[in-house]
Amino acid sequence: MLIDIHTHNLDDETSELEHYCHADLSTPLPCHLNFQKTKVCIGLHPWFLPSSLESGVALLNQWRDKLLSLNIDNWIFGECGLDRVKGPDLSFQLEFLKIQIEWAQDHNKPFIILHCVKAFQEMDKVIKDHHFKGSFIFHDFRGNWIITQQLLKNPKVYFSLGGLLFVREHSQKQIELIKNIPIERIFFETDDSKREIKELYERFANLRDMEFNDLVIQIKRNYQQLINVEN
């Protein structure tokens, strides 16, 4: 089973399980969702935050009810998070992130997809301060090895690799990350690219000098570990 842990596209024939991230909640769901292999992922993206926490929670509740009305009860939470480069003031983003973690906990979500750009220290503190029973997945992770080692201390943290695997000329720090990140804490994603998820698996297997089928089995095992959470 090839798992795409985070995507904004729905035309990848190589994926067998995908988390479609509907980042802009002001727009309707695509009409061609294949619910046999696609799980809808909703959250308040830091680029699209409402004007107040109250309106944000109301919007999440509205989408929860909308998905339930479509008989979709296994939806995923995210992406939400922090972004120093794009979006409103970081303190405003932090308030939204905290309330979303609490909301995800109230809805017994097994994990949260995180968006994090140049705010790893703040994100690490939020994760430590909130007793969320599930796990956290840093999507399109590109942190250095020092940051990665710090985050790895928390057994609830996973990393989803995407565009990093296809950098034309990897730096030594990027190679260090790809070569050393524990395989038990990894997922792959296509995000907003036009690549197929199979390319990500093949690229990583080649960079880590491992068998493709062994990698597929391990990522499936990681996913099972992720969703088997007692709430």
GUTIDO-823501 format. One record per residue: residue in three letters; chain; x, y, z of N, C-alpha, C in turn. Coordinates in Angstrom, 1 decimal, always signed. Example, Ala and Ser with C-alpha at 12.3 -4.5 7.8 and 13.67 -1.06 7.14 Angstrom:
GUTIDO-823501
{r ALA,A,{+13.2,-5.7,+7.8},{+12.3,-4.5,+7.8},{+13.2,-3.3,+7.8}},
{r SER,A,{+12.8,-2.2,+7.1},{+13.7,-1.1,+7.1},{+12.9,+0.0,+7.9}},
***
This chain:
GUTIDO-823501
{r MET,A,{+0.8,-1.2,+0.0},{+0.0,+0.0,+0.0},{+0.9,+1.2,+0.0}},
{r LEU,A,{+0.7,+2.1,-1.0},{+1.4,+3.4,-1.1},{+0.6,+4.5,-0.4}},
{r ILE,A,{+1.1,+5.1,+0.6},{+0.3,+6.1,+1.4},{+0.9,+7.5,+1.1}},
{r ASP,A,{+0.0,+8.4,+0.7},{+0.3,+9.8,+0.6},{-0.2,+10.5,+1.8}},
{r ILE,A,{+0.6,+10.9,+2.7},{+0.1,+11.4,+4.0},{-0.4,+12.8,+3.9}},
{r HIS,A,{-0.1,+13.5,+2.8},{-0.6,+14.9,+2.6},{-0.5,+15.3,+1.2}},
{r THR,A,{-1.7,+15.6,+0.6},{-1.7,+16.1,-0.8},{-2.8,+17.1,-1.0}},
{r HIS,A,{-2.6,+17.9,-2.0},{-3.7,+18.9,-2.4},{-4.2,+18.5,-3.8}},
{r ASN,A,{-3.8,+17.3,-4.3},{-4.2,+16.9,-5.6},{-4.9,+15.5,-5.5}},
{r LEU,A,{-5.7,+15.2,-6.5},{-6.5,+14.0,-6.5},{-6.3,+13.1,-7.8}},
{r ASP,A,{-5.2,+13.3,-8.5},{-5.1,+12.6,-9.8},{-3.9,+11.6,-9.8}},
{r ASP,A,{-3.5,+11.2,-8.6},{-2.3,+10.3,-8.5},{-2.9,+8.8,-8.5}},
{r GLU,A,{-2.6,+8.1,-9.6},{-3.1,+6.8,-9.7},{-2.2,+5.8,-8.9}},
{r THR,A,{-1.0,+6.2,-8.5},{-0.2,+5.3,-7.7},{-0.5,+5.2,-6.3}},
{r SER,A,{-1.2,+6.2,-5.7},{-1.5,+6.2,-4.3},{-2.7,+5.2,-4.0}},
{r GLU,A,{-2.6,+4.5,-2.9},{-3.7,+3.6,-2.5},{-4.4,+4.1,-1.3}},
{r LEU,A,{-3.8,+5.1,-0.6},{-4.4,+5.8,+0.5},{-3.8,+7.2,+0.5}},
{r GLU,A,{-4.7,+8.2,+0.5},{-4.2,+9.6,+0.5},{-5.0,+10.4,+1.4}},
{r HIS,A,{-4.4,+11.4,+2.0},{-5.0,+12.4,+2.8},{-5.1,+13.7,+2.0}},
{r TYR,A,{-6.3,+14.0,+1.5},{-6.5,+15.2,+0.7},{-6.7,+16.4,+1.7}},
{r CYS,A,{-5.8,+17.3,+1.6},{-5.9,+18.5,+2.5},{-6.7,+19.6,+1.8}},
{r HIS,A,{-7.8,+19.9,+2.4},{-8.7,+21.0,+1.9},{-8.3,+22.2,+2.7}},
{r ALA,A,{-7.3,+22.9,+2.3},{-6.7,+24.0,+3.1},{-7.6,+25.2,+3.2}},
{r ASP,A,{-8.2,+25.6,+2.2},{-9.0,+26.8,+2.2},{-10.5,+26.4,+2.4}},
{r LEU,A,{-10.9,+26.6,+3.7},{-12.2,+26.1,+4.1},{-13.3,+27.0,+3.6}},
{r SER,A,{-13.0,+28.1,+2.9},{-14.0,+29.0,+2.3},{-14.5,+28.5,+0.9}},
{r THR,A,{-13.8,+27.4,+0.5},{-14.2,+26.8,-0.8},{-14.8,+25.4,-0.6}},
{r PRO,A,{-15.7,+24.9,-1.5},{-16.3,+23.6,-1.4},{-15.3,+22.5,-1.7}},
{r LEU,A,{-15.7,+21.3,-1.2},{-14.8,+20.1,-1.6},{-14.9,+19.8,-3.1}},
{r PRO,A,{-13.8,+19.3,-3.6},{-13.9,+18.8,-5.0},{-15.0,+17.8,-5.2}},
{r CYS,A,{-15.6,+17.8,-6.4},{-16.7,+17.0,-6.6},{-16.3,+15.6,-7.0}},
{r HIS,A,{-15.0,+15.3,-7.3},{-14.6,+14.0,-7.8},{-13.7,+13.3,-6.7}},
{r LEU,A,{-14.1,+13.4,-5.5},{-13.3,+12.7,-4.4},{-13.7,+11.2,-4.5}},
{r ASN,A,{-12.6,+10.4,-4.4},{-12.8,+9.0,-4.4},{-12.6,+8.5,-2.9}},
{r PHE,A,{-13.8,+8.4,-2.2},{-13.7,+8.1,-0.8},{-13.2,+6.7,-0.5}},
{r GLN,A,{-13.0,+5.8,-1.5},{-12.5,+4.5,-1.2},{-11.0,+4.6,-0.9}},
{r LYS,A,{-10.3,+5.6,-1.4},{-8.9,+5.7,-1.1},{-8.5,+7.1,-0.5}},
{r THR,A,{-9.5,+8.0,-0.5},{-9.2,+9.4,+0.0},{-9.8,+9.7,+1.3}},
{r LYS,A,{-9.0,+10.2,+2.2},{-9.6,+10.8,+3.5},{-9.4,+12.3,+3.4}},
{r VAL,A,{-10.5,+13.0,+3.8},{-10.5,+14.4,+3.8},{-9.8,+15.0,+5.0}},
{r CYS,A,{-9.0,+16.0,+4.8},{-8.2,+16.6,+5.9},{-8.6,+18.0,+6.0}},
{r ILE,A,{-9.1,+18.4,+7.2},{-9.5,+19.8,+7.4},{-8.8,+20.4,+8.6}},
{r GLY,A,{-8.5,+21.7,+8.5},{-7.9,+22.5,+9.6},{-7.8,+23.9,+9.2}},
{r LEU,A,{-7.5,+24.8,+10.1},{-7.3,+26.2,+9.8},{-5.8,+26.5,+9.5}},
{r HIS,A,{-5.5,+26.5,+8.2},{-4.2,+26.8,+7.8},{-3.7,+28.2,+8.2}},
{r PRO,A,{-2.5,+28.3,+8.6},{-2.0,+29.7,+9.0},{-2.2,+30.8,+8.0}},
{r TRP,A,{-2.2,+30.4,+6.7},{-2.4,+31.4,+5.7},{-3.9,+31.9,+5.5}},
{r PHE,A,{-4.8,+31.1,+6.1},{-6.2,+31.3,+5.8},{-7.0,+31.5,+7.2}},
{r LEU,A,{-6.4,+32.1,+8.2},{-7.0,+32.2,+9.5},{-8.2,+33.2,+9.5}},
{r PRO,A,{-9.3,+32.9,+10.1},{-10.4,+33.8,+10.3},{-10.0,+35.0,+11.2}},
{r SER,A,{-10.8,+35.9,+11.3},{-10.5,+37.2,+12.1},{-10.5,+36.9,+13.6}},
{r SER,A,{-11.1,+35.9,+14.1},{-11.2,+35.6,+15.5},{-11.2,+34.2,+15.8}},
{r LEU,A,{-10.8,+33.8,+17.1},{-10.9,+32.4,+17.5},{-12.3,+31.8,+17.4}},
{r GLU,A,{-13.3,+32.7,+17.8},{-14.6,+32.2,+17.9},{-15.1,+31.8,+16.5}},
{r SER,A,{-14.8,+32.7,+15.5},{-15.2,+32.4,+14.1},{-14.5,+31.2,+13.6}},
{r GLY,A,{-13.2,+31.0,+14.0},{-12.4,+29.8,+13.6},{-13.1,+28.5,+14.1}},
{r VAL,A,{-13.4,+28.5,+15.4},{-14.1,+27.3,+15.9},{-15.4,+27.0,+15.3}},
{r ALA,A,{-16.1,+28.1,+15.0},{-17.4,+28.0,+14.3},{-17.2,+27.4,+12.9}},
{r LEU,A,{-16.2,+27.8,+12.2},{-15.9,+27.2,+10.9},{-15.5,+25.8,+11.0}},
{r LEU,A,{-14.7,+25.4,+12.0},{-14.4,+24.0,+12.1},{-15.6,+23.1,+12.4}},
{r ASN,A,{-16.5,+23.7,+13.3},{-17.7,+22.9,+13.6},{-18.6,+22.8,+12.4}},
{r GLN,A,{-18.6,+23.8,+11.6},{-19.5,+23.8,+10.4},{-19.0,+22.7,+9.4}},
{r TRP,A,{-17.6,+22.6,+9.3},{-17.1,+21.6,+8.4},{-17.2,+20.2,+9.0}},
{r ARG,A,{-17.1,+20.1,+10.3},{-17.4,+18.8,+10.9},{-18.8,+18.3,+10.6}},
{r ASP,A,{-19.7,+19.2,+10.8},{-21.1,+18.8,+10.5},{-21.4,+18.5,+9.0}},
{r LYS,A,{-20.7,+19.3,+8.2},{-20.8,+19.1,+6.7},{-20.3,+17.7,+6.3}},
{r LEU,A,{-19.1,+17.3,+6.9},{-18.5,+16.0,+6.6},{-19.4,+14.9,+7.1}},
{r LEU,A,{-19.9,+15.1,+8.3},{-20.8,+14.0,+8.9},{-22.1,+13.9,+8.0}},
{r SER,A,{-22.6,+15.0,+7.5},{-23.8,+14.9,+6.7},{-23.5,+14.1,+5.4}},
{r LEU,A,{-22.2,+14.1,+5.0},{-21.8,+13.3,+3.8},{-21.4,+11.9,+4.2}},
{r ASN,A,{-21.7,+11.5,+5.4},{-21.3,+10.2,+6.0},{-19.8,+10.0,+6.0}},
{r ILE,A,{-19.0,+11.1,+6.2},{-17.6,+11.0,+6.3},{-17.2,+11.2,+7.8}},
{r ASP,A,{-17.0,+10.2,+8.5},{-16.7,+10.3,+9.9},{-15.2,+10.0,+10.2}},
{r ASN,A,{-14.4,+9.6,+9.2},{-13.0,+9.3,+9.5},{-12.1,+10.4,+8.9}},
{r TRP,A,{-12.5,+11.6,+8.9},{-11.7,+12.7,+8.4},{-10.5,+13.0,+9.3}},
{r ILE,A,{-9.5,+13.6,+8.6},{-8.2,+13.8,+9.3},{-8.1,+15.3,+9.7}},
{r PHE,A,{-7.3,+15.6,+10.7},{-7.2,+17.0,+11.1},{-5.8,+17.6,+10.7}},
{r GLY,A,{-5.9,+18.8,+10.1},{-4.8,+19.6,+9.6},{-5.0,+20.1,+8.2}},
{r GLU,A,{-4.2,+20.8,+7.5},{-3.0,+21.2,+8.2},{-3.2,+22.5,+9.0}},
{r CYS,A,{-2.6,+22.6,+10.2},{-2.6,+23.8,+10.9},{-1.2,+24.0,+11.4}},
{r GLY,A,{-0.9,+25.2,+11.9},{+0.5,+25.4,+12.3},{+0.9,+26.8,+12.4}},
{r LEU,A,{+2.3,+27.0,+12.1},{+2.9,+28.3,+12.3},{+3.8,+28.6,+11.1}},
{r ASP,A,{+3.8,+29.8,+10.6},{+4.6,+30.2,+9.5},{+5.1,+31.6,+9.7}},
{r ARG,A,{+6.4,+31.8,+9.8},{+7.0,+33.1,+10.0},{+7.1,+33.9,+8.7}},
{r VAL,A,{+7.0,+33.2,+7.5},{+7.2,+33.8,+6.2},{+5.9,+34.4,+5.7}},
{r LYS,A,{+4.8,+33.7,+5.9},{+3.5,+34.1,+5.3},{+2.4,+33.9,+6.3}},
{r GLY,A,{+1.5,+34.9,+6.3},{+0.4,+34.8,+7.3},{+0.4,+35.9,+8.3}},
{r PRO,A,{-0.6,+35.9,+9.2},{-0.7,+37.0,+10.2},{+0.4,+36.9,+11.2}},
{r ASP,A,{+0.4,+37.8,+12.2},{+1.4,+37.8,+13.3},{+1.5,+36.4,+14.0}},
{r LEU,A,{+2.7,+36.0,+14.3},{+2.9,+34.7,+14.9},{+2.2,+34.5,+16.2}},
{r SER,A,{+2.0,+35.5,+17.0},{+1.3,+35.3,+18.2},{-0.2,+35.0,+18.0}},
{r PHE,A,{-0.7,+35.6,+16.9},{-2.1,+35.3,+16.5},{-2.2,+33.8,+16.0}},
{r GLN,A,{-1.2,+33.4,+15.2},{-1.2,+32.0,+14.7},{-1.1,+31.1,+15.9}},
{r LEU,A,{-0.3,+31.4,+16.9},{-0.1,+30.5,+18.1},{-1.4,+30.3,+18.8}},
{r GLU,A,{-2.2,+31.3,+19.0},{-3.5,+31.2,+19.6},{-4.4,+30.2,+18.9}},
{r PHE,A,{-4.4,+30.4,+17.5},{-5.2,+29.5,+16.7},{-4.7,+28.1,+16.8}},
{r LEU,A,{-3.4,+27.9,+16.8},{-2.8,+26.5,+16.9},{-3.2,+25.8,+18.1}},
{r LYS,A,{-3.1,+26.5,+19.3},{-3.4,+25.9,+20.6},{-4.9,+25.5,+20.6}},
{r ILE,A,{-5.8,+26.4,+20.1},{-7.2,+26.0,+20.2},{-7.6,+24.9,+19.3}},
{r GLN,A,{-6.8,+24.8,+18.2},{-7.1,+23.7,+17.2},{-6.6,+22.3,+17.8}},
{r ILE,A,{-5.5,+22.3,+18.5},{-5.0,+21.1,+19.1},{-6.1,+20.6,+20.1}},
{r GLU,A,{-6.6,+21.6,+20.9},{-7.7,+21.2,+21.9},{-8.9,+20.7,+21.2}},
{r TRP,A,{-9.2,+21.3,+20.0},{-10.4,+20.9,+19.3},{-10.2,+19.5,+18.7}},
{r ALA,A,{-9.0,+19.2,+18.2},{-8.7,+17.9,+17.7},{-8.7,+16.8,+18.8}},
{r GLN,A,{-8.3,+17.2,+20.0},{-8.4,+16.3,+21.1},{-9.8,+16.0,+21.5}},
{r ASP,A,{-10.7,+17.0,+21.5},{-12.1,+16.8,+21.8},{-12.8,+15.9,+20.8}},
{r HIS,A,{-12.2,+15.9,+19.6},{-12.8,+15.0,+18.5},{-12.1,+13.7,+18.3}},
{r ASN,A,{-11.2,+13.4,+19.3},{-10.5,+12.1,+19.3},{-9.7,+11.8,+18.0}},
{r LYS,A,{-9.1,+12.8,+17.5},{-8.3,+12.6,+16.3},{-7.0,+12.0,+16.7}},
{r PRO,A,{-6.6,+10.9,+15.9},{-5.3,+10.2,+16.3},{-4.0,+11.0,+16.0}},
{r PHE,A,{-4.1,+12.0,+15.1},{-2.9,+12.7,+14.8},{-3.3,+14.1,+14.1}},
{r ILE,A,{-2.3,+15.0,+14.1},{-2.5,+16.3,+13.5},{-1.4,+16.5,+12.5}},
{r ILE,A,{-1.8,+17.0,+11.3},{-0.8,+17.4,+10.2},{-0.4,+18.8,+10.5}},
{r LEU,A,{+0.9,+19.0,+10.7},{+1.4,+20.4,+11.0},{+2.1,+21.0,+9.8}},
{r HIS,A,{+1.8,+22.3,+9.7},{+2.5,+23.2,+8.8},{+3.5,+24.0,+9.7}},
{r CYS,A,{+4.8,+24.0,+9.4},{+5.7,+24.7,+10.2},{+6.9,+25.3,+9.3}},
{r VAL,A,{+6.9,+26.6,+9.3},{+8.0,+27.3,+8.5},{+8.7,+28.3,+9.4}},
{r LYS,A,{+10.0,+27.9,+9.7},{+10.9,+28.8,+10.5},{+10.3,+29.1,+11.9}},
{r ALA,A,{+9.6,+28.1,+12.5},{+9.0,+28.3,+13.8},{+9.1,+27.0,+14.6}},
{r PHE,A,{+10.2,+26.3,+14.4},{+10.3,+24.9,+15.1},{+10.4,+25.0,+16.6}},
{r GLN,A,{+11.1,+26.0,+17.1},{+11.2,+26.1,+18.6},{+9.8,+26.4,+19.2}},
{r GLU,A,{+9.0,+27.3,+18.6},{+7.7,+27.6,+19.1},{+6.8,+26.4,+19.0}},
{r MET,A,{+6.9,+25.7,+17.8},{+6.1,+24.5,+17.6},{+6.4,+23.4,+18.7}},
{r ASP,A,{+7.7,+23.2,+18.9},{+8.1,+22.2,+19.9},{+7.5,+22.5,+21.2}},
{r LYS,A,{+7.5,+23.8,+21.6},{+7.0,+24.2,+22.9},{+5.5,+23.9,+23.0}},
{r VAL,A,{+4.8,+24.3,+22.0},{+3.3,+24.0,+21.9},{+3.0,+22.6,+22.1}},
{r ILE,A,{+3.7,+21.7,+21.4},{+3.5,+20.3,+21.4},{+3.8,+19.8,+22.8}},
{r LYS,A,{+4.8,+20.2,+23.5},{+5.2,+19.8,+24.8},{+4.1,+20.3,+25.9}},
{r ASP,A,{+3.6,+21.5,+25.6},{+2.7,+22.1,+26.6},{+1.3,+21.5,+26.5}},
{r HIS,A,{+0.9,+20.9,+25.4},{-0.4,+20.4,+25.2},{-0.4,+18.8,+25.3}},
{r HIS,A,{-1.3,+18.3,+26.1},{-1.3,+16.9,+26.4},{-2.3,+16.2,+25.4}},
{r PHE,A,{-1.9,+16.4,+24.1},{-2.7,+15.8,+23.0},{-2.3,+14.3,+23.0}},
{r LYS,A,{-3.3,+13.4,+23.0},{-3.1,+12.0,+23.1},{-2.6,+11.4,+21.8}},
{r GLY,A,{-2.8,+12.0,+20.7},{-2.3,+11.5,+19.4},{-0.9,+12.0,+19.1}},
{r SER,A,{-0.7,+11.9,+17.8},{+0.7,+12.2,+17.3},{+0.6,+13.5,+16.4}},
{r PHE,A,{+1.8,+14.0,+16.0},{+2.0,+15.1,+15.2},{+2.9,+14.8,+14.0}},
{r ILE,A,{+2.4,+15.2,+12.8},{+3.2,+15.0,+11.6},{+3.6,+16.3,+11.0}},
{r PHE,A,{+4.9,+16.6,+10.9},{+5.4,+17.8,+10.3},{+5.4,+17.5,+8.8}},
{r HIS,A,{+4.5,+18.2,+8.1},{+4.5,+17.9,+6.6},{+5.5,+18.7,+5.9}},
{r ASP,A,{+6.0,+18.1,+4.8},{+7.1,+18.7,+4.0},{+8.2,+19.2,+4.8}},
{r PHE,A,{+8.7,+18.3,+5.7},{+9.7,+18.6,+6.7},{+11.1,+18.9,+6.0}},
{r ARG,A,{+11.7,+20.0,+6.4},{+13.0,+20.4,+5.9},{+13.9,+21.0,+6.9}},
{r GLY,A,{+13.6,+20.6,+8.2},{+14.5,+21.1,+9.3},{+15.9,+20.5,+9.2}},
{r ASN,A,{+16.8,+21.1,+9.9},{+18.2,+20.5,+9.9},{+18.3,+19.4,+10.9}},
{r TRP,A,{+19.4,+18.7,+11.0},{+19.5,+17.5,+11.8},{+19.5,+17.9,+13.3}},
{r ILE,A,{+19.9,+19.1,+13.7},{+19.9,+19.5,+15.1},{+18.4,+19.7,+15.5}},
{r ILE,A,{+17.6,+20.3,+14.7},{+16.2,+20.5,+15.0},{+15.5,+19.1,+15.0}},
{r THR,A,{+15.9,+18.3,+14.1},{+15.3,+17.0,+14.0},{+15.5,+16.2,+15.2}},
{r GLN,A,{+16.8,+16.2,+15.7},{+17.1,+15.4,+16.9},{+16.3,+15.9,+18.1}},
{r GLN,A,{+16.1,+17.2,+18.2},{+15.3,+17.8,+19.3},{+13.9,+17.3,+19.2}},
{r LEU,A,{+13.3,+17.3,+18.0},{+11.9,+16.9,+17.9},{+11.7,+15.4,+18.1}},
{r LEU,A,{+12.8,+14.6,+17.7},{+12.7,+13.2,+17.9},{+12.6,+12.7,+19.3}},
{r LYS,A,{+13.0,+13.6,+20.2},{+12.9,+13.2,+21.7},{+11.4,+13.0,+22.1}},
{r ASN,A,{+10.5,+13.5,+21.3},{+9.1,+13.3,+21.6},{+8.6,+12.1,+20.7}},
{r PRO,A,{+8.3,+11.0,+21.3},{+7.9,+9.8,+20.5},{+6.6,+10.0,+19.7}},
{r LYS,A,{+5.9,+11.1,+19.9},{+4.6,+11.4,+19.2},{+4.9,+12.1,+17.9}},
{r VAL,A,{+6.1,+12.5,+17.6},{+6.4,+13.3,+16.4},{+6.9,+12.5,+15.3}},
{r TYR,A,{+6.3,+12.7,+14.1},{+6.6,+12.1,+12.8},{+7.0,+13.1,+11.8}},
{r PHE,A,{+7.6,+12.7,+10.7},{+8.1,+13.6,+9.7},{+7.6,+13.1,+8.3}},
{r SER,A,{+7.0,+14.0,+7.6},{+6.6,+13.7,+6.2},{+7.6,+14.4,+5.2}},
{r LEU,A,{+8.2,+13.6,+4.4},{+9.2,+14.2,+3.4},{+8.5,+14.3,+2.0}},
{r GLY,A,{+8.8,+15.4,+1.4},{+8.3,+15.7,+0.1},{+9.3,+16.3,-0.8}},
{r GLY,A,{+9.2,+17.6,-1.1},{+10.1,+18.2,-2.0},{+11.6,+18.1,-1.6}},
{r LEU,A,{+11.9,+17.9,-0.4},{+13.3,+17.8,+0.0},{+14.0,+16.7,-0.7}},
{r LEU,A,{+13.3,+15.6,-1.0},{+13.9,+14.5,-1.7},{+14.3,+14.7,-3.1}},
{r PHE,A,{+13.8,+15.8,-3.7},{+14.1,+16.1,-5.1},{+14.9,+17.4,-5.3}},
{r VAL,A,{+15.5,+17.9,-4.2},{+16.4,+19.0,-4.4},{+17.5,+18.6,-5.4}},
{r ARG,A,{+17.9,+19.4,-6.3},{+18.8,+19.0,-7.4},{+20.2,+18.6,-6.8}},
{r GLU,A,{+20.7,+19.5,-5.9},{+22.0,+19.2,-5.3},{+21.8,+19.3,-3.8}},
{r HIS,A,{+21.7,+18.2,-3.1},{+21.6,+18.2,-1.7},{+22.8,+18.8,-1.0}},
{r SER,A,{+22.5,+19.6,+0.0},{+23.6,+20.1,+0.9},{+24.0,+18.9,+1.9}},
{r GLN,A,{+25.1,+19.1,+2.5},{+25.5,+18.1,+3.5},{+24.5,+17.9,+4.6}},
{r LYS,A,{+23.9,+19.0,+5.0},{+22.9,+19.0,+6.1},{+21.7,+18.3,+5.6}},
{r GLN,A,{+21.3,+18.5,+4.4},{+20.1,+17.8,+3.9},{+20.4,+16.3,+3.8}},
{r ILE,A,{+21.6,+15.9,+3.3},{+21.9,+14.5,+3.2},{+21.9,+13.9,+4.6}},
{r GLU,A,{+22.4,+14.6,+5.6},{+22.5,+14.1,+7.0},{+21.1,+13.8,+7.5}},
{r LEU,A,{+20.2,+14.7,+7.2},{+18.8,+14.5,+7.6},{+18.2,+13.2,+6.9}},
{r ILE,A,{+18.3,+13.2,+5.6},{+17.7,+12.1,+4.8},{+18.3,+10.7,+5.2}},
{r LYS,A,{+19.6,+10.7,+5.5},{+20.3,+9.4,+5.8},{+20.0,+9.0,+7.2}},
{r ASN,A,{+19.7,+9.9,+8.1},{+19.7,+9.5,+9.5},{+18.4,+9.6,+10.2}},
{r ILE,A,{+17.4,+10.2,+9.6},{+16.1,+10.2,+10.3},{+15.5,+8.8,+10.4}},
{r PRO,A,{+15.1,+8.4,+11.6},{+14.6,+7.0,+11.8},{+13.5,+6.7,+10.8}},
{r ILE,A,{+13.6,+5.5,+10.2},{+12.6,+5.1,+9.2},{+11.2,+4.9,+9.9}},
{r GLU,A,{+11.3,+4.6,+11.2},{+10.0,+4.4,+11.9},{+9.2,+5.6,+12.1}},
{r ARG,A,{+9.8,+6.8,+11.8},{+9.1,+8.1,+12.1},{+8.9,+8.8,+10.8}},
{r ILE,A,{+8.9,+8.2,+9.7},{+8.8,+8.8,+8.3},{+7.5,+8.5,+7.6}},
{r PHE,A,{+7.0,+9.5,+6.9},{+6.0,+9.3,+5.9},{+6.4,+10.1,+4.6}},
{r PHE,A,{+5.6,+10.0,+3.5},{+5.9,+10.7,+2.3},{+4.6,+11.4,+1.8}},
{r GLU,A,{+4.8,+12.5,+1.1},{+3.7,+13.3,+0.6},{+4.0,+13.9,-0.8}},
{r THR,A,{+3.0,+14.2,-1.5},{+3.1,+14.9,-2.8},{+2.8,+16.4,-2.6}},
{r ASP,A,{+2.1,+16.7,-1.5},{+1.8,+18.1,-1.2},{+1.1,+18.7,-2.5}},
{r ASP,A,{+1.6,+19.8,-3.0},{+0.9,+20.5,-4.1},{+1.7,+20.3,-5.4}},
{r SER,A,{+2.6,+19.3,-5.4},{+3.4,+19.0,-6.6},{+2.5,+18.1,-7.6}},
{r LYS,A,{+3.0,+17.9,-8.7},{+2.4,+17.0,-9.7},{+3.1,+15.6,-9.7}},
{r ARG,A,{+4.0,+15.4,-8.8},{+4.6,+14.1,-8.7},{+3.7,+13.0,-8.2}},
{r GLU,A,{+4.0,+11.7,-8.5},{+3.2,+10.6,-8.0},{+3.9,+10.2,-6.7}},
{r ILE,A,{+3.1,+9.6,-5.8},{+3.7,+9.2,-4.5},{+4.7,+8.1,-4.7}},
{r LYS,A,{+4.6,+7.3,-5.7},{+5.5,+6.2,-6.0},{+6.9,+6.8,-6.2}},
{r GLU,A,{+7.0,+8.0,-6.8},{+8.3,+8.6,-7.1},{+9.0,+8.9,-5.7}},
{r LEU,A,{+8.2,+9.3,-4.7},{+8.8,+9.7,-3.4},{+9.4,+8.4,-2.8}},
{r TYR,A,{+8.6,+7.3,-2.8},{+9.1,+6.1,-2.2},{+10.4,+5.6,-2.9}},
{r GLU,A,{+10.4,+5.7,-4.3},{+11.5,+5.2,-5.0},{+12.7,+6.1,-4.8}},
{r ARG,A,{+12.5,+7.4,-4.7},{+13.6,+8.3,-4.5},{+14.3,+8.1,-3.1}},
{r PHE,A,{+13.4,+7.9,-2.1},{+13.9,+7.7,-0.7},{+14.6,+6.4,-0.6}},
{r ALA,A,{+14.1,+5.3,-1.2},{+14.7,+4.0,-1.1},{+16.1,+4.0,-1.8}},
{r ASN,A,{+16.2,+4.8,-2.9},{+17.5,+4.9,-3.5},{+18.5,+5.7,-2.7}},
{r LEU,A,{+18.0,+6.8,-2.1},{+18.9,+7.6,-1.2},{+19.4,+6.8,+0.0}},
{r ARG,A,{+18.5,+6.0,+0.5},{+18.8,+5.2,+1.7},{+19.4,+3.8,+1.4}},
{r ASP,A,{+19.5,+3.5,+0.1},{+20.0,+2.2,-0.3},{+19.2,+1.0,+0.4}},
{r MET,A,{+17.9,+1.1,+0.2},{+17.0,+0.0,+0.7},{+16.1,-0.5,-0.3}},
{r GLU,A,{+15.5,-1.7,-0.1},{+14.6,-2.2,-1.0},{+13.2,-1.5,-1.0}},
{r PHE,A,{+12.7,-1.2,-2.2},{+11.4,-0.5,-2.3},{+10.3,-1.2,-1.5}},
{r ASN,A,{+10.2,-2.5,-1.6},{+9.1,-3.2,-0.9},{+9.3,-3.2,+0.6}},
{r ASP,A,{+10.5,-3.2,+1.0},{+10.7,-3.1,+2.5},{+10.3,-1.7,+3.0}},
{r LEU,A,{+10.5,-0.7,+2.2},{+10.1,+0.6,+2.6},{+8.6,+0.7,+2.6}},
{r VAL,A,{+7.9,+0.2,+1.6},{+6.4,+0.2,+1.6},{+5.9,-0.5,+2.8}},
{r ILE,A,{+6.4,-1.6,+3.2},{+6.0,-2.3,+4.4},{+6.2,-1.5,+5.7}},
{r GLN,A,{+7.3,-0.8,+5.8},{+7.6,-0.1,+6.9},{+6.7,+1.2,+7.1}},
{r ILE,A,{+6.4,+1.8,+6.0},{+5.5,+3.0,+6.0},{+4.1,+2.6,+6.4}},
{r LYS,A,{+3.7,+1.5,+5.9},{+2.4,+0.9,+6.3},{+2.3,+0.6,+7.8}},
{r ARG,A,{+3.4,+0.1,+8.3},{+3.5,-0.2,+9.7},{+3.5,+1.1,+10.5}},
{r ASN,A,{+4.2,+2.1,+10.0},{+4.1,+3.4,+10.7},{+2.7,+4.0,+10.8}},
{r TYR,A,{+2.0,+3.8,+9.7},{+0.6,+4.3,+9.7},{-0.3,+3.6,+10.6}},
{r GLN,A,{-0.1,+2.3,+10.7},{-0.9,+1.5,+11.7},{-0.6,+2.0,+13.1}},
{r GLN,A,{+0.6,+2.2,+13.4},{+1.0,+2.7,+14.7},{+0.4,+4.0,+15.0}},
{r LEU,A,{+0.3,+4.9,+13.9},{-0.2,+6.2,+14.1},{-1.7,+6.2,+14.4}},
{r ILE,A,{-2.5,+5.3,+13.8},{-3.9,+5.4,+14.0},{-4.4,+4.5,+15.2}},
{r ASN,A,{-3.5,+3.7,+15.7},{-3.9,+2.9,+16.9},{-3.6,+3.6,+18.2}},
{r VAL,A,{-4.5,+4.6,+18.4},{-4.3,+5.5,+19.6},{-5.5,+5.3,+20.5}},
{r GLU,A,{-5.3,+5.1,+21.8},{-6.4,+5.0,+22.8},{-6.8,+6.4,+23.2}},
{r ASN,A,{-8.0,+6.7,+23.0},{-8.5,+8.1,+23.4},{-9.2,+8.0,+24.7}},
***
